[in-house]
Structure formats: structure tokens, C-alpha cells
């Protein structure tokens, strides 16, 4: 299977009782109708704060909504090989199309240990796999050579998602692995530059509320209309500078992914609820600035 185009890393709506599955279904339906593949158990979706049963149920809803018209990606969000294997097996029973494997976190591992982690997982599962690097969340970046070793040994590895924010590293991924694997940008801010340099697509949070704008960026570059894609990229820059989050600030701050949830609520009129604690809600000043930026882009009415 080839994973190209744009995958939406969707937010998770919460209520006081847990995941708001009705709101989730409504959001996923809108995102899929715009033409995006679905990835609800993502970092943006607060996967590490979902129980195993919540993760499975979220993916069941995504699979139902997709109806075979778009791909469905599931994220592990776990920090060891045993729980990673267990959740992948649960996802396989749901029938997801791809699984994204979160690297081990909490402890700083050496590269031999990371390689051993992948081998232990991939020896036990046979679903199409996306490898993932997100140093701001796990504390380290994974050398391209480690991904290369793993991809050479396991044919079920089909893609790499790069949320490092390091564009030189990203170019190495494209150069060394891009002929065999799909290289996917993980940051909205770097999406157009990444496509221009040969990336195959992105797994991004912007589609939660941008309508077809992110997909339009992808299509423009693929059609060779780079200047138009850059123009659209620059229109979105004030928004990305404000939104912050992975790769845009020196740490994962409390406004991410909360601002993405609020933006989705403003655009779609779907109650997204609060972020799951301990993330705080945003203040009125940030809410007003976000609304202003979305209004300037024509995404919400005055």
C-alpha cells in the first residue's frame, strides 16, 4: 500500500463523561468529505491520554465513517514494545489501513535499543507501518540510518512521518528513503517546502479546520503550480505563527493541541469540549486572536 496525499491528524472531542463519540463522528465525516485520510489516535488527538478501550472505539468510529473511501491510520501512543504490539493487534482487528508507531519515550535510549524495539514489534505484527520521529515529545530524534535499517528488513514499513521540524534531516529522509518509502511531513508550517523537495504528503493537524486548503496546497505542488502553493503557504503563516505547537516552539506548550480544538469548533460548530487534563483551556485573549485569524482566511463568518 502507498500512503500519499494528506492525512488529517484529528482532535478528540471530550465531554465530562469521556470521549464525545457523536462529536467525533461529525468531525471525521466533515474531514473525510473534504478528501483527507483519517488519523484520530494522533498526538493532536491526545492519544497518550486515551485508554486502550477509548483508542479502539475511536478507531472503530473512524473506520465506519471512512467507509472505504479514505484510508484510516491508527497511532500507538505507547512507550514499550509489549503494549505497542498489544494495541496494534487490537487495531488490526478493527481493520485499520495503517499503524503509526510511536517511539519509546520517558527514558533516553541508544540507537541499538531503538532498533531492537522496532524488531520486537515488527516481528509480531504484519499491518502496514508508518515509522515516526517526534523529538519534542519523546526527547530524541531517530537517525535516518535507523529507519533505513528497519525498512530494509521489514517490507510492512511503508512510510516515515517526520515531526522533527529539522528541515535538513527531512531532506536526508527524502534523499535516502524517498524512493522506497513515503516521506510525510508532520508540521503544517513546513508542508509546502517539504512537498517541493520531494515529500509524498503530510500527516497534519490543519485539516481539522482548514477545509480543503491543505489539500489544495498538495494539489498545487503536484500540478507544478509552486508559486500558487507558496502564496497559499504565506497566507497561512500568521496562523501557524500564532498556533504554535510541535516544531514551532521550543517545547510542547499547553496551547497545543487546544487551539486546534477551538479552531475546529469555531469552523464546524461542533462542541469539542475541553482538552483532557492536565492541559488547561485557552484564555479569552487567545480565543479572540484565533477567531480574527480564521476570519481573515474566510473560514469563519464576521
C-alpha positions in Angstrom: 0.0 0.0 0.0 1.2 3.5 -0.8 0.3 6.4 1.5 0.4 9.7 -0.2 -1.6 13.0 -0.1 -2.8 14.4 3.2 -3.8 12.6 6.4 -5.7 14.6 8.9 -4.4 14.2 12.5 -7.8 14.9 14.1 -8.5 16.3 17.5 -10.6 14.3 20.1 -13.8 15.9 21.4 -14.3 15.3 25.1 -17.3 15.6 27.4 -17.4 15.4 31.2 -18.0 11.6 30.7 -15.1 10.9 28.4 -14.8 10.9 24.6 -17.7 12.6 22.8 -18.2 10.0 20.1 -21.1 11.8 18.5 -19.0 14.9 18.0 -16.0 12.8 16.9 -18.2 11.2 14.2 -19.4 14.5 13.0 -15.8 15.9 12.7 -14.4 12.9 11.0 -17.3 12.9 8.5 -16.5 16.6 7.6 -12.8 15.9 7.2 -13.3 12.8 5.1 -15.8 14.6 2.9 -13.1 17.2 2.2 -10.9 14.3 0.9 -8.5 13.7 3.7 -7.4 10.4 5.1 -8.2 10.0 8.8 -5.8 9.7 11.8 -7.8 10.2 15.0 -5.5 8.5 17.6 -2.7 11.0 16.9 -0.7 13.3 19.1 -3.1 16.1 18.1 -5.9 13.7 19.2 -4.3 13.4 22.7 -3.7 9.7 22.1 -1.4 9.2 25.2 -4.3 10.3 27.4 -6.8 7.9 25.9 -7.4 4.5 27.5 -6.9 1.4 25.3 -10.6 0.9 25.1 -11.1 4.5 24.0 -8.5 4.2 21.4 -10.1 1.1 19.9 -13.5 2.7 19.9 -12.2 5.9 18.3 -10.7 3.8 15.5 -14.0 1.8 15.1 -15.8 5.1 14.6 -13.2 6.3 12.1 -13.4 3.0 10.1 -17.2 3.3 9.9 -17.0 7.0 8.8 -14.3 6.3 6.2 -16.4 3.6 4.6 -13.5 2.6 2.4 -13.4 6.0 0.7 -10.3 7.2 2.5 -7.5 5.4 4.4 -7.7 5.1 8.2 -4.4 5.4 10.3 -4.1 4.4 13.9 -1.4 5.6 16.3 0.0 3.5 19.1 0.9 6.3 21.6 2.7 3.8 23.8 6.3 3.7 25.2 7.3 0.0 25.1 7.2 -3.0 22.7 4.7 -5.1 24.7 1.9 -2.5 24.8 2.7 -1.4 21.3 2.2 -5.0 20.0 -1.0 -5.3 22.0 -2.6 -2.1 20.7 -1.6 -2.9 17.1 -3.3 -6.3 17.3 -6.4 -4.5 18.6 -6.2 -2.1 15.7 -5.7 -4.9 13.2 -9.0 -6.5 14.4 -10.7 -3.1 13.7 -9.4 -3.2 10.2 -7.3 -0.1 10.1 -5.2 0.5 6.9 -2.0 1.7 8.6 -0.5 1.9 12.0 1.9 4.6 13.1 4.3 3.5 15.8 5.3 6.0 18.5 8.9 5.6 19.5 9.7 4.7 23.1 9.7 7.6 25.5 10.4 8.6 29.1 13.9 7.1 29.1 16.7 8.2 26.7 17.6 5.1 24.6 20.6 4.5 22.5 20.1 3.6 18.8 20.7 -0.1 19.3 17.8 -0.1 21.7 15.6 1.8 19.3 16.4 -0.7 16.5 15.7 -3.6 18.9 12.4 -2.1 19.8 11.3 -1.9 16.1 12.5 -5.5 15.5 10.5 -6.8 18.5 7.3 -5.1 17.3 7.7 -5.8 13.6 8.4 -9.5 14.2 5.0 -9.7 15.7 2.7 -7.6 13.5 2.1 -7.6 9.8 0.0 -4.5 9.2 1.4 -1.6 7.0 3.5 0.5 9.4 4.5 4.2 9.5 7.6 4.9 11.5 7.6 8.2 13.4 10.0 10.7 14.8 8.8 13.4 17.2 11.7 14.6 19.3 9.9 17.3 21.2 7.6 14.7 22.7 10.0 11.7 23.2 13.2 13.6 23.9 15.4 12.5 20.9 15.4 12.3 17.1 15.9 9.0 15.4 18.8 8.8 12.9 17.7 8.3 9.3 20.1 5.3 9.2 18.0 3.5 11.9 14.9 3.9 9.8 16.8 2.7 6.8 17.9 -0.4 8.6 14.4 -1.2 9.7 12.9 -0.5 6.3 15.4 -2.8 4.6 14.4 -5.7 6.9 10.7 -5.3 7.1 8.5 -4.9 4.0 5.5 -3.8 6.0 7.2 -0.5 6.7 5.7 1.8 4.1 6.3 5.4 5.3 8.0 7.7 7.8 6.3 10.7 9.4 8.7 13.4 10.4 7.7 15.9 13.1 11.2 16.9 13.9 11.0 20.4 12.5 14.6 19.9 11.3 14.4 20.5 7.5 18.0 19.3 6.8 17.0 16.0 8.5 13.8 15.9 6.4 15.9 16.3 3.2 18.0 13.3 4.3 14.8 11.2 4.7 13.7 12.2 1.2 17.1 11.6 -0.3 17.9 8.3 1.3 14.4 6.7 1.7 12.1 8.6 -0.6 12.3 6.1 -3.5 11.2 3.2 -1.3 9.0 4.8 1.4 6.5 7.6 1.6 8.1 10.6 3.4 5.4 12.5 5.2 5.7 16.0 6.8 4.3 16.3 10.2 4.2 20.1 10.6 1.8 22.3 8.7 4.3 25.1 8.7 6.8 23.0 6.6 4.3 21.2 4.3 4.7 23.2 1.1 8.6 23.4 1.3 8.6 19.6 2.0 6.4 18.8 -1.0 8.6 21.0 -3.3 11.6 19.0 -2.2 10.0 15.6 -2.9 8.0 14.6 0.1 4.9 12.4 -0.7 2.4 14.2 1.6 1.8 15.0 5.2 0.1 13.9 8.4 -1.1 17.3 9.6 -3.4 19.0 12.1 -4.6 21.9 9.9 -7.3 19.8 8.1 -9.3 19.8 11.4 -10.5 23.3 10.4 -8.9 24.5 7.2 -11.4 22.8 4.9 -9.7 21.9 1.6 -6.9 24.4 1.9 -4.2 21.9 2.9 -5.3 19.5 0.2 -5.2 22.5 -2.2 -1.5 23.1 -1.3 -0.7 19.4 -2.1 -2.6 19.5 -5.4 -0.9 22.8 -6.5 2.6 21.4 -5.9 1.8 18.2 -7.7 0.5 20.2 -10.7 3.7 22.2 -10.8 2.0 25.4 -9.6 4.6 26.0 -7.0 4.2 29.8 -6.9 0.5 29.4 -6.1 1.3 26.9 -3.4 3.8 29.3 -1.9 1.3 32.1 -2.0 -1.2 30.0 -0.1 1.5 28.9 2.3 2.3 32.6 3.1 -1.4 33.4 3.6 -1.4 30.7 6.3 1.9 31.8 8.0 0.3 34.2 10.5 -2.0 31.4 11.7 0.9 28.9 12.1 3.0 31.5 14.0 0.1 32.0 16.4 -0.9 28.4 16.8 2.5 27.2 17.9 2.9 23.5 18.8 5.1 20.8 17.5 8.2 22.2 15.9 7.1 25.8 16.1 8.1 26.5 19.7 10.9 25.1 21.9 8.6 22.8 23.8 5.1 21.4 23.5 3.2 24.1 25.2 -0.3 24.0 26.8 -1.9 25.8 23.8 -1.3 22.7 21.6 -3.4 21.0 20.7 -6.1 23.0 22.4 -6.0 25.8 19.8 -6.7 23.3 17.1 -9.8 22.0 19.0 -11.1 25.5 19.4 -10.5 26.3 15.8 -12.3 23.2 14.7 -15.2 24.2 17.0 -15.3 27.7 15.5 -15.3 26.5 11.9 -17.6 23.5 12.1 -19.9 24.4 15.0 -19.2 21.1 16.7 -18.7 21.1 20.5 -15.1 19.8 21.0 -15.2 20.2 24.8 -12.0 20.9 26.8 -8.6 19.3 26.4 -8.1 16.3 28.7 -6.4 17.4 31.9 -3.8 18.5 32.8 -3.9 20.6 29.7 -5.5 24.0 30.5 -8.2 25.8 28.4 -7.1 28.8 26.4 -7.9 32.3 27.7 -10.2 34.8 26.1 -7.3 36.8 24.5 -6.1 33.8 22.6 -9.6 32.8 21.6 -10.3 36.3 20.1 -6.9 36.3 18.2 -7.7 32.8 16.8 -11.1 33.9 15.7 -9.6 37.0 14.0 -7.1 34.9 12.1 -9.7 32.4 10.9 -12.0 35.3 9.9 -9.2 36.8 7.7 -8.8 33.4 6.0 -12.6 33.3 5.3 -13.0 30.2 7.5 -15.5 31.8 9.9 -18.1 34.5 9.3 -17.7 38.0 10.7 
